[in-house]
């Protein structure tokens, strides 16, 4: 004869030592906005520099897990490479190229570059200065490639300046005795100095005065 179970025993709670019932599996974690994450990484590298920015800092600012960072961007160095490209195509990173492309005279182009740098570099809506100029200072030897990458980027910009000034001399806008290479180096030096001055607290008015003084060197 089969014994009928006691209803009270049937309703008794499970022992605390009994294994917990399996939890239902969740779906895939929600994705993240890649552009927003990249913008957050750009601002962080721009503010702190490459060396002082850790992967933990990045994932916190980007709102993602380390695995998502590596899956979407690769390692820290690969992410930084993309950040540099992202910055270079943004309004604050591309203003010099736009001025050279849009202005019909070299003088107007360089005047615009200097004046826009004076306004952009100290703008409080983003970190001060220029990411390409300041992000790879004090890097360790194993990250020397990062420093070289930004140095090459700056050197390319100087070459673009020189090419435009050489064309201006050929067109008669500059006198025959003008030295496009020296003039390009001069303007690049002023712009890099303005970036550092902005990081040190110079105001837009301060940098505007520097820009106007630099333009007096135009032959």
CORDAQUI-V53344 format. One record per backbone hydrogen bond with DSSP energy under -1.0 kcal/mol. CO is the residue of the C=O (numbers start at 1). NH is the residue of the N-H. If there is no record, write none. Layout:
co:nh
CO:NH
CO:NH
This chain:
co:nh
6:10
7:11
15:18
33:37
34:38
35:39
36:40
37:41
38:42
39:43
40:44
41:45
42:46
43:47
44:48
45:49
50:53
54:58
55:59
56:60
57:61
58:62
59:63
59:64
65:69
66:70
67:71
68:72
69:73
70:74
75:79
76:80
77:81
78:82
79:83
80:84
81:85
82:86
83:87
84:88
85:89
87:90
90:94
94:98
95:99
96:100
97:101
98:102
99:103
105:109
106:110
107:111
108:112
109:113
110:114
111:115
112:116
113:117
114:118
115:119
116:120
117:121
120:123
121:129
123:126
130:134
131:135
135:50
140:143
141:144
143:146
143:147
144:148
145:149
146:150
147:151
148:152
149:153
150:154
151:155
152:156
153:157
154:158
155:159
156:160
157:161
158:162
159:163
160:164
161:165
162:166
163:167
164:168
165:169
166:170
167:171
168:173
168:174
169:172
175:178
179:183
180:184
181:185
182:186
183:187
184:188
185:189
186:190
187:191
188:192
189:193
190:194
191:195
192:196
193:197
194:198
195:199
196:200
197:202
198:201
203:207
204:208
205:209
206:210
207:211
208:212
209:213
210:214
211:215
214:217
215:218
